[in-house]
Amino acid sequence: MTIRVLAFARLRELLGRGELCIDLAPGAAVAQAWSALCAMQPAIAPLAESTRFGRNGHLVSAAERLADGDELALLPPVGGG
């Protein structure tokens, strides 16, 4: 299956682009998508604990199953002042 990944802020910088498509096994979870992205760009791995995920516009856990055509947003921590 193919999913569309949207990356923001530091994740976008490290991946070198804000949008990409990746292929995963059918029924893969968000965690497997993250692992695939880390294999492509190991520099993002240290951001695992602070990254949140959005699937088709809704916040989800790393255990959430993905479906073909899903949009997965990688959301960095947000600071305010």
GIMO-V625334 format. One record per residue. N is the residue number from 1. RES is the residue in three letters. PSI is psi in degrees with one decimal (NA if undefined). Layout:
# GIMO-V625334
n & res & psi
N & RES & PSI
N & RES & PSI
This chain:
# GIMO-V625334
n & res & psi
1 & MET & 155.9
2 & THR & 133.5
3 & ILE & 155.2
4 & ARG & 128.2
5 & VAL & 130.8
6 & LEU & 127.1
7 & ALA & 143.2
8 & PHE & 156.3
9 & ALA & -129.4
10 & ARG & -35.9
11 & LEU & -39.9
12 & ARG & -43.8
13 & GLU & -46.7
14 & LEU & -35.3
15 & LEU & -17.1
16 & GLY & 5.4
17 & ARG & 159.0
18 & GLY & -13.9
19 & GLU & 136.9
20 & LEU & 161.9
21 & CYS & 139.1
22 & ILE & 151.6
23 & ASP & 134.8
24 & LEU & 162.4
25 & ALA & 146.5
26 & PRO & 135.9
27 & GLY & 7.7
28 & ALA & 151.9
29 & ALA & 168.0
30 & VAL & -41.1
31 & ALA & -36.4
32 & GLN & -34.6
33 & ALA & -43.3
34 & TRP & -43.9
35 & SER & -41.3
36 & ALA & -40.6
37 & LEU & -38.6
38 & CYS & -34.0
39 & ALA & -35.2
40 & MET & -38.3
41 & GLN & 87.7
42 & PRO & -20.4
43 & ALA & -18.5
44 & ILE & -16.4
45 & ALA & -42.2
46 & PRO & -13.3
47 & LEU & 5.3
48 & ALA & -44.9
49 & GLU & -28.1
50 & SER & -3.6
51 & THR & 134.7
52 & ARG & 161.7
53 & PHE & 140.9
54 & GLY & 129.7
55 & ARG & 115.3
56 & ASN & 41.1
57 & GLY & 2.3
58 & HIS & 136.8
59 & LEU & 136.7
60 & VAL & 165.4
61 & SER & 169.4
62 & ALA & -17.9
63 & ALA & -10.5
64 & GLU & 132.7
65 & ARG & 142.5
66 & LEU & 160.1
67 & ALA & 157.3
68 & ASP & 132.4
69 & GLY & -2.9
70 & ASP & 155.4
71 & GLU & 124.8
72 & LEU & 115.3
73 & ALA & 133.5
74 & LEU & 113.3
75 & LEU & 114.1
76 & PRO & 165.9
77 & PRO & 150.4
78 & VAL & 128.7
79 & GLY & 156.2
80 & GLY & 174.8
81 & GLY & NA
